[in-house]
Amino acid sequence: MGTGKSFFAVCIANALLDRDVPVLMTNFPSILNRLTGVFAEDRAAFIASLDDYSLLVIDDLGVERSTEYAMEQIFTVIDSRYRSKKPLIVTTNLKLEEIKNPPDLAHARIYDRILERCAPVLFSGKNFREEGARATKAAAKEIVRKG
């Protein structure tokens, strides 16, 4: 966490947006919230609309709840993108070993398609948010000390 995965995905998205290339960056909790209570035909239309974007960025795969409904919708989104053969960026804190050795068939179907469409890139190193938190804490202490 905090190694810059989302930041770099946003950089790619912004570079494409600067060239008027349609890009959507979202996450599965947002997609699942959007699909909640939607009729099947509207759900299909929404998922199909994700393929209108030249690049789809799914941020933080794995933070969503793994309910049967969620897994079905995640599969449908990933499979739709897979079939469209359009670029996909997926950020996650899951280890590559976890993705290559999924816990069950539902995850395997999703991860298999992601691995075929995406080239894994490891972001490792220090969590830059920890440094930011230390700076914020020091600034707060200074304000309290002066006050």
Secondary structure, 3 states (H helix, E strand, C coil): CCCCHHHHHHHHHHHHHCCCCCEEEECHHHHHHHHCCCCHHHHHHHHHHHHHCCEEEEEEECCCCCCHHHHHHHHHHHHHHHHHCCCEEEEECCCHHHHHCCCCHHHHHHHHHHHHHCCCCCCCCCCHHHHHHHHHHHHHHHHHHHC
